[in-house]
Amino acid sequence: MPTEVLLNAIDSIGGTVQSHSSREAVMYQAAVFPQHLREAVGILGSVVKEPLFLPEELETMKKQLSYEADLLQWNYGAYLPEKLHQIAYGSKLGNSLNRYSIQKVDHVHRIASLCAAESGLGNQGFCDDVEQLSRITSKTLKEFHQLWFTPDRLVVAGVGMPHEVLEELAEREFGSMPAASAEIKTAQDEQLKNKSKYTGGICIVDTTGKPVSPNPDDRLLTHVYIAFEAPGVLDPDVYALATLASLLGGGGSFSAGGPGKGMYTRLYTEVLNRYHWVENCNTLSYSYQPSSLFGISASVPPSPETHSHIIPILLSHMHMSTSPKSLDKTALSRAKNQLKSNLLMSLESRSVELEDLARQVLAQGGKRVDVAEMCRRVDAVSAEDIARVARRVFMGENTRSPLEFDADSGGVLEHWTRTGDGGPTILVHGPMTGDRDAMYAVDERVREWGLGGDAFLRTQASGVQMNGGRGGGGFGRAIGRGLFGGRL
């Protein structure tokens, strides 16, 4: 369908039609009045089955993407997590323990040079490489579409209409799609056999002397991300992990939406409220199958003092989570109630409900866990469950979740098998304060807290192609005991 005809068709029915992509799927979505349902499904069918990929439209989109990439480099909250994924799943060093040597680069773009070309979850969700963008042509897009847009990989989901009506429309629009040929199936299998594998690694991006944000309201900060491989979304411990994320919480030193959001979470009460110089501190949680990322991030003004203190603070909260004694009943109950509240409020949106339905069906082979069952599983989470999953994530314990859910309650269980060795993924972005900056000892600090799994703990700290920047033995624990009153 030509673009002008498509736009006129969308305008004639009102509502919204949109598409978006993620690391796992491409989704086309429409919200229209019930009387225009057939037309909406017809529009989506045309876009999915017969995209034109016109060269002139592609060139316009390339210019837009290039412009957005320039803006994105100053949006560290969106940009740096993408780089974190590159380090976590894309290290060129593979299984070599040398990947835990600190890699130093002078620009965030250079992180790509540390990564393998094919890295699954390590591939970015956006393109900031102008050269790579220039290689994308109409032919490239058509080949991608032919390879992956096959009926066996398609899910049609809907909310707000009778199931039989949606079934009839799906059959009308997509029932005639030809099955994937043997050649296409072989090509798919060839690409899918290279499963994403967690590698981990440590990278410091020293921005000393580099251009700063053109926005005068943006403060110069050092950003720290510490993450570990976590269970996939089909593991039974995913509910305990989500509760741990709710418990840790976090936020910023300034809240534009008014007071009260997350102020009783652990990172808010024990980091942001206690250390005025911490700009923000948040839980990281990126869920995939069969491997996920989980950790903590923080942003602080660059100085020798803040750099030396922030790492032990973050590590101490990870270590604290591994003990059920650190989880009092009130905090645990609050975390579970907050998690259920967020879940129920988000599903009040039809678009979120639709996406949740489609993703569950896609990931679980046609099955779905309803929200009542999700809440029941959250209620069943205990302090021991949270401590167990924290040890699996932060300490690399290779223990299987003892939890099993009734098959009749919906969903699919797939116990997590670790794809890496439990080591950390660490990204530091900001101006270093010299060769002896405490950030260059971040690997030692992680080892001192006993985090990162046996393989990482057995490796020797290696310096980043420099000899300075090492603190004395036990430095991290000494600071941690002083800051947290010896509870750890």
C-alpha positions as CSV (number, residue, x, y, z in Angstrom):
1,M,0.0,0.0,0.0
2,P,1.6,3.4,-1.0
3,T,2.3,5.7,1.8
4,E,-0.2,8.3,0.8
5,V,-3.0,5.7,0.6
6,L,-1.9,4.3,3.9
7,L,-2.0,7.7,5.6
8,N,-5.4,8.5,4.2
9,A,-6.8,5.1,5.4
10,I,-5.5,5.8,8.9
11,D,-6.9,9.3,8.9
12,S,-10.3,8.0,7.7
13,I,-10.8,5.8,10.8
14,G,-9.2,8.0,13.5
15,G,-7.5,6.4,16.5
16,T,-3.8,5.7,16.5
17,V,-1.6,3.3,14.5
18,Q,2.0,2.8,15.6
19,S,5.0,0.4,15.5
20,H,8.0,-0.1,17.7
21,S,10.8,-2.6,18.0
22,S,12.8,-4.1,20.8
23,R,15.6,-6.7,21.2
24,E,13.0,-9.4,21.0
25,A,10.2,-8.4,18.7
26,V,8.7,-5.9,16.2
27,M,5.2,-4.8,17.2
28,Y,2.5,-3.1,15.1
29,Q,-0.4,-1.7,17.1
30,A,-3.7,0.1,16.5
31,A,-6.3,1.6,18.8
32,V,-9.6,2.4,17.0
33,F,-13.3,2.5,17.6
34,P,-15.0,-0.9,17.4
35,Q,-16.8,-0.1,14.2
36,H,-13.4,0.4,12.4
37,L,-11.8,-2.8,13.7
38,R,-11.9,-4.5,10.3
39,E,-10.2,-1.5,8.5
40,A,-7.5,-1.3,11.2
41,V,-6.6,-5.0,10.9
42,G,-6.5,-4.5,7.1
43,I,-4.1,-1.6,7.5
44,L,-1.8,-3.7,9.8
45,G,-2.1,-6.7,7.4
46,S,-0.9,-4.5,4.5
47,V,2.0,-3.1,6.5
48,V,3.1,-6.6,7.7
49,K,2.7,-8.5,4.5
50,E,3.5,-5.9,1.8
51,P,5.9,-3.2,3.0
52,L,7.3,-1.1,0.1
53,F,10.6,0.2,1.6
54,L,10.7,3.1,-0.9
55,P,14.3,4.5,-1.3
56,E,13.3,8.1,-0.9
57,E,11.4,7.4,2.3
58,L,14.4,5.3,3.6
59,E,16.7,8.3,3.0
60,T,14.4,10.6,4.9
61,M,14.3,8.1,7.8
62,K,18.1,7.8,7.8
63,K,18.4,11.6,8.3
64,Q,15.9,11.5,11.1
65,L,17.7,8.6,12.8
66,S,21.1,10.3,12.5
67,Y,19.6,13.5,14.1
68,E,18.1,11.5,16.9
69,A,21.4,9.7,17.5
70,D,23.1,13.0,17.9
71,L,20.5,14.1,20.5
72,L,20.6,10.7,22.3
73,Q,24.4,10.9,23.1
74,W,23.5,13.5,25.8
75,N,20.5,11.4,27.1
76,Y,22.7,9.2,29.4
77,G,19.6,7.5,31.0
78,A,18.7,6.0,27.6
79,Y,22.2,5.8,26.0
80,L,24.4,4.2,28.6
81,P,22.2,1.2,29.3
82,E,22.5,0.3,25.6
83,K,26.3,0.4,26.0
84,L,25.9,-1.7,29.2
85,H,24.2,-4.4,27.1
86,Q,27.1,-4.3,24.6
87,I,29.6,-5.0,27.4
88,A,27.4,-7.6,29.1
89,Y,26.7,-9.7,26.0
90,G,29.1,-8.7,23.3
91,S,32.7,-9.0,24.6
92,K,35.2,-10.1,21.9
93,L,37.2,-11.9,24.6
94,G,34.4,-14.5,25.0
95,N,35.1,-16.9,27.9
96,S,38.6,-15.6,28.5
97,L,39.0,-14.2,32.0
98,N,40.9,-11.3,30.5
99,R,37.5,-9.7,29.8
100,Y,37.5,-8.8,33.5
101,S,40.5,-6.6,33.0
102,I,39.4,-3.0,33.0
103,Q,39.1,-1.7,29.5
104,K,39.6,2.1,29.1
105,V,38.2,4.1,26.2
106,D,38.1,7.8,25.6
107,H,34.6,7.9,24.0
108,V,31.5,5.9,24.5
109,H,31.3,5.1,20.8
110,R,34.5,3.1,21.1
111,I,32.8,0.5,23.3
112,A,31.7,-1.1,20.0
113,S,35.4,-1.9,19.2
114,L,35.5,-4.1,22.3
115,C,32.5,-6.2,21.1
116,A,32.0,-9.0,18.7
117,A,30.0,-8.3,15.5
118,E,27.3,-10.8,16.3
119,S,26.3,-10.5,20.0
120,G,22.5,-11.1,20.3
121,L,21.3,-9.1,23.3
122,G,24.5,-7.1,23.0
123,N,23.2,-5.4,19.8
124,Q,22.0,-1.9,20.4
125,G,18.4,-0.9,20.2
126,F,19.3,2.1,18.1
127,C,21.9,2.9,15.4
128,D,24.5,5.6,16.3
129,D,27.0,4.4,13.7
130,V,26.7,6.7,10.6
131,E,28.7,4.2,8.5
132,Q,26.5,1.3,9.5
133,L,23.4,3.4,8.8
134,S,24.6,4.2,5.3
135,R,24.8,0.5,4.5
136,I,21.1,-0.1,5.1
137,T,19.2,-0.1,1.8
138,S,15.8,-1.1,0.5
139,K,17.2,-4.4,-0.5
140,T,18.6,-5.0,3.1
141,L,15.2,-4.3,4.6
142,K,13.4,-6.6,2.1
143,E,15.8,-9.4,2.8
144,F,15.3,-9.0,6.6
145,H,11.5,-8.9,6.1
146,Q,11.6,-12.1,3.9
147,L,13.7,-13.9,6.5
148,W,11.8,-13.1,9.7
149,F,8.2,-12.1,8.8
150,T,6.9,-15.7,8.5
151,P,3.5,-16.9,9.7
152,D,5.0,-19.3,12.3
153,R,6.6,-16.3,14.0
154,L,3.5,-14.2,14.0
155,V,1.2,-13.4,17.0
156,V,-2.1,-11.5,16.5
157,A,-3.4,-10.2,19.8
158,G,-6.3,-7.9,20.7
159,V,-8.2,-6.5,23.6
160,G,-11.7,-5.1,23.7
161,M,-13.3,-7.4,21.1
162,P,-14.8,-10.9,21.0
163,H,-12.2,-13.6,20.4
164,E,-14.1,-15.1,17.5
165,V,-14.1,-11.7,15.7
166,L,-10.4,-11.3,16.1
167,E,-9.9,-14.9,15.0
168,E,-11.9,-14.3,11.8
169,L,-10.0,-11.0,10.9
170,A,-6.7,-12.6,11.6
171,E,-7.5,-15.5,9.3
172,R,-8.7,-13.1,6.6
173,E,-5.6,-11.0,6.7
174,F,-2.8,-13.4,7.6
175,G,-4.2,-16.9,6.7
176,S,-2.9,-16.7,3.2
177,M,0.7,-15.9,4.1
178,P,2.9,-18.5,2.6
179,A,4.7,-20.8,5.0
180,A,8.5,-20.3,5.3
181,S,10.4,-22.2,2.7
182,A,13.0,-24.8,3.6
183,E,15.7,-22.3,2.6
184,I,14.3,-19.6,4.9
185,K,13.9,-22.1,7.8
186,T,17.5,-23.1,7.4
187,A,18.7,-19.5,7.4
188,Q,16.6,-18.8,10.5
189,D,18.0,-21.8,12.3
190,E,21.5,-20.8,11.4
191,Q,21.1,-17.4,13.0
192,L,19.1,-18.6,16.0
193,K,21.7,-21.3,16.9
194,N,24.0,-18.6,18.1
195,K,22.3,-17.9,21.4
196,S,23.0,-14.8,23.3
197,K,25.6,-15.5,26.0
198,Y,26.5,-13.4,28.9
199,T,30.2,-12.4,29.0
200,G,30.4,-9.5,31.3
201,G,33.3,-7.1,31.5
202,I,34.5,-3.8,32.9
203,C,34.8,-0.6,30.9
204,I,35.7,3.0,31.9
205,V,34.9,5.8,29.6
206,D,37.1,8.8,30.6
207,T,35.4,11.9,29.3
208,T,38.1,14.3,30.6
209,G,38.4,17.1,28.1
210,K,35.5,15.9,26.0
211,P,32.6,18.1,24.9
212,V,29.8,18.6,27.5
213,S,26.1,18.7,26.9
214,P,24.9,21.8,25.1
215,N,22.1,22.1,27.6
216,P,23.3,24.4,30.4
217,D,20.9,22.7,32.9
218,D,22.7,19.4,32.5
219,R,25.2,18.8,35.3
220,L,28.6,17.3,34.7
221,L,28.3,13.8,36.4
222,T,30.1,10.5,36.6
223,H,27.7,7.6,35.9
224,V,28.3,4.2,37.4
225,Y,26.5,1.0,36.3
226,I,27.1,-2.3,38.1
227,A,25.0,-5.3,36.8
228,F,25.1,-9.1,36.8
229,E,23.4,-11.9,34.8
230,A,20.0,-12.7,36.2
231,P,17.3,-15.4,35.7
232,G,15.2,-15.2,32.5
233,V,11.5,-14.2,32.6
234,L,10.4,-17.9,32.6
235,D,12.3,-18.8,35.7
236,P,10.1,-19.2,38.8
237,D,12.4,-16.7,40.7
238,V,11.4,-13.9,38.4
239,Y,8.7,-12.8,41.0
240,A,11.3,-12.7,43.8
241,L,13.6,-10.7,41.5
242,A,10.8,-8.3,40.7
243,T,10.1,-7.9,44.4
244,L,13.8,-7.2,45.1
245,A,13.8,-4.5,42.4
246,S,10.7,-3.0,44.1
247,L,12.5,-3.2,47.5
248,L,15.6,-1.5,46.3
249,G,13.8,1.0,44.2
250,G,15.6,4.3,44.0
251,G,15.1,7.7,42.3
252,G,16.7,11.1,41.9
253,S,17.6,13.9,44.3
254,F,15.0,16.1,42.6
255,S,11.5,14.8,41.7
256,A,9.6,16.9,39.1
257,G,6.5,14.9,39.8
258,G,6.2,15.9,43.5
259,P,7.3,14.1,46.7
260,G,6.4,10.6,47.6
261,K,7.4,8.5,44.6
262,G,9.6,5.6,45.9
263,M,10.8,7.5,49.0
264,Y,10.5,4.4,51.2
265,T,12.6,2.2,49.0
266,R,16.0,1.2,50.3
267,L,18.1,3.1,47.8
268,Y,16.1,6.2,48.5
269,T,16.2,6.1,52.3
270,E,19.8,4.7,52.7
271,V,21.6,6.3,49.7
272,L,19.8,9.4,48.4
273,N,18.6,10.6,51.8
274,R,21.9,9.9,53.5
275,Y,24.4,11.2,50.9
276,H,23.4,14.6,49.6
277,W,26.0,14.4,46.8
278,V,24.4,11.5,45.1
279,E,22.4,12.9,42.1
280,N,20.4,9.7,41.5
281,C,20.5,6.0,42.3
282,N,18.3,3.4,40.7
283,T,17.8,-0.3,40.4
284,L,18.6,-1.8,36.9
285,S,16.3,-4.6,35.7
286,Y,16.3,-5.7,32.0
287,S,14.3,-9.0,31.6
288,Y,14.8,-11.3,28.6
289,Q,14.8,-15.0,28.0
290,P,16.9,-17.0,28.8
291,S,19.2,-14.4,30.4
292,S,18.5,-11.0,32.0
293,L,20.5,-8.1,33.6
294,F,20.1,-6.8,37.1
295,G,22.0,-4.3,39.2
296,I,22.3,-0.8,40.4
297,S,23.3,2.5,38.8
298,A,24.2,5.9,40.3
299,S,25.3,9.3,39.2
300,V,27.6,11.6,41.3
301,P,29.5,14.8,40.8
302,P,33.1,13.9,39.7
303,S,35.7,14.2,42.5
304,P,38.2,11.9,44.2
305,E,35.9,11.7,47.2
306,T,32.7,10.8,45.5
307,H,34.5,8.3,43.2
308,S,36.0,6.5,46.2
309,H,32.7,6.3,48.2
310,I,30.0,5.5,45.6
311,I,31.3,2.0,44.6
312,P,31.3,0.6,48.2
313,I,27.9,2.1,48.8
314,L,26.4,0.4,45.8
315,L,28.1,-2.9,46.5
316,S,27.1,-2.9,50.1
317,H,23.4,-2.8,49.1
318,M,23.9,-5.7,46.7
319,H,25.6,-7.7,49.5
320,M,23.0,-6.8,52.0
321,S,20.2,-8.2,49.8
322,T,21.8,-11.7,50.0
323,S,20.8,-12.1,53.6
324,P,17.2,-12.7,54.7
325,K,17.9,-11.0,58.0
326,S,18.3,-7.6,56.2
327,L,14.6,-7.8,55.0
328,D,12.2,-6.8,57.7
329,K,8.5,-7.7,57.3
330,T,7.4,-4.1,56.9
331,A,9.8,-3.4,54.1
332,L,9.0,-6.7,52.3
333,S,5.3,-6.1,52.6
334,R,5.7,-2.6,51.3
335,A,7.8,-3.8,48.3
336,K,5.2,-6.4,47.4
337,N,2.3,-4.0,47.6
338,Q,4.2,-1.4,45.5
339,L,5.0,-4.1,42.9
340,K,1.3,-5.2,42.7
341,S,0.1,-1.6,42.6
342,N,2.4,-0.8,39.7
343,L,1.4,-3.9,37.9
344,L,-2.3,-3.3,38.3
345,M,-2.1,0.4,37.4
346,S,0.0,-0.2,34.2
347,L,-2.5,-2.8,33.0
348,E,-5.3,-0.2,33.2
349,S,-3.9,1.0,30.0
350,R,-5.3,-0.9,27.0
351,S,-2.0,-0.5,25.0
352,V,0.0,-1.9,27.9
353,E,-2.5,-4.8,28.4
354,L,-2.3,-5.6,24.7
355,E,1.5,-5.6,24.6
356,D,1.7,-7.8,27.8
357,L,-0.7,-10.2,26.2
358,A,1.2,-10.4,22.9
359,R,4.6,-10.8,24.6
360,Q,3.4,-13.5,26.9
361,V,1.9,-15.5,24.1
362,L,5.0,-15.1,22.0
363,A,7.4,-16.1,24.8
364,Q,5.3,-18.9,26.3
365,G,4.0,-20.7,23.2
366,G,0.5,-19.4,23.4
367,K,0.1,-19.5,27.2
368,R,-0.5,-16.5,29.5
369,V,-0.4,-15.8,33.3
370,D,-3.3,-13.5,34.2
371,V,-2.8,-10.6,36.6
372,A,-4.6,-12.3,39.5
373,E,-2.2,-15.2,39.3
374,M,0.8,-12.8,39.1
375,C,-0.3,-11.0,42.3
376,R,-0.8,-14.4,44.0
377,R,2.8,-15.4,43.1
378,V,4.1,-12.0,44.4
379,D,2.2,-12.5,47.7
380,A,3.9,-15.8,48.1
381,V,7.5,-14.3,47.9
382,S,9.4,-14.7,51.2
383,A,12.5,-13.0,52.5
384,E,14.3,-16.3,51.9
385,D,13.3,-16.2,48.2
386,I,14.6,-12.7,47.8
387,A,17.9,-13.6,49.5
388,R,18.3,-16.7,47.4
389,V,17.7,-14.9,44.1
390,A,20.1,-12.1,45.2
391,R,22.8,-14.7,45.8
392,R,22.1,-16.3,42.4
393,V,22.5,-12.9,40.8
394,F,25.2,-11.1,42.8
395,M,27.3,-14.0,44.0
396,G,27.0,-16.3,41.0
397,E,25.5,-19.2,43.0
398,N,24.5,-22.0,40.6
399,T,21.4,-23.1,42.5
400,R,18.1,-24.0,41.0
401,S,14.9,-22.3,42.2
402,P,13.0,-24.7,44.4
403,L,9.7,-23.0,43.3
404,E,7.2,-24.8,41.0
405,F,3.9,-23.4,40.0
406,D,0.7,-25.3,39.1
407,A,0.6,-25.9,35.4
408,D,-3.2,-25.1,35.5
409,S,-2.4,-21.5,36.7
410,G,-1.0,-20.5,33.3
411,G,2.3,-19.7,31.8
412,V,5.4,-21.8,31.2
413,L,8.3,-22.5,33.6
414,E,11.8,-22.8,32.3
415,H,14.4,-23.0,35.0
416,W,17.3,-20.7,34.3
417,T,20.7,-22.1,33.3
418,R,23.4,-19.5,33.6
419,T,25.0,-18.6,30.3
420,G,28.0,-16.8,31.8
421,D,30.2,-17.4,34.9
422,G,28.5,-15.0,37.3
423,G,31.0,-12.1,36.8
424,P,30.0,-8.4,36.8
425,T,29.3,-6.0,34.0
426,I,30.5,-2.5,35.0
427,L,30.3,0.7,33.0
428,V,31.8,4.0,34.3
429,H,31.2,7.1,32.3
430,G,32.6,10.5,33.4
431,P,35.8,12.5,33.9
432,M,38.4,10.6,35.8
433,T,40.5,12.5,38.4
434,G,43.9,11.0,37.4
435,D,45.6,7.7,37.1
436,R,45.0,6.9,40.7
437,D,41.2,7.5,40.5
438,A,39.3,5.1,42.7
439,M,37.2,4.0,39.7
440,Y,40.3,2.2,38.4
441,A,40.0,-0.1,41.4
442,V,36.4,-1.0,40.9
443,D,37.2,-4.7,40.1
444,E,39.1,-5.0,43.5
445,R,36.1,-3.4,45.3
446,V,33.7,-6.0,43.8
447,R,36.0,-8.8,44.9
448,E,36.4,-7.5,48.4
449,W,32.6,-7.7,48.8
450,G,32.6,-11.3,47.6
451,L,30.4,-10.6,44.6
452,G,30.7,-11.8,41.1
453,G,31.0,-15.6,41.2
454,D,34.0,-17.9,41.7
455,A,35.6,-17.4,38.3
456,F,35.7,-13.7,38.7
457,L,36.9,-13.9,42.4
458,R,39.8,-16.1,41.4
459,T,41.1,-13.7,38.7
460,Q,43.8,-11.3,39.7
461,A,43.1,-7.5,39.5
462,S,44.8,-6.2,36.4
463,G,45.3,-2.5,36.0
464,V,43.9,-1.0,32.8
465,Q,47.2,-0.7,31.1
466,M,48.4,1.5,33.9
467,N,49.9,0.9,37.4
468,G,48.1,3.5,39.6
469,G,44.7,3.7,41.0
470,R,44.8,0.9,43.6
471,G,43.4,1.3,47.1
472,G,44.7,-0.6,50.1
473,G,43.4,-4.1,50.9
474,G,40.0,-4.1,52.5
475,F,39.3,-0.5,51.6
476,G,35.8,-1.2,50.2
477,R,34.7,-3.2,53.2
478,A,36.2,-0.7,55.6
479,I,34.2,2.1,54.0
480,G,31.1,-0.1,53.9
481,R,31.3,-0.9,57.6
482,G,31.8,2.8,58.5
483,L,28.8,3.9,56.4
484,F,26.4,1.2,57.4
485,G,27.3,0.7,61.0
486,G,28.9,-2.7,60.7
487,R,25.6,-4.5,59.8
488,L,27.3,-6.2,56.9
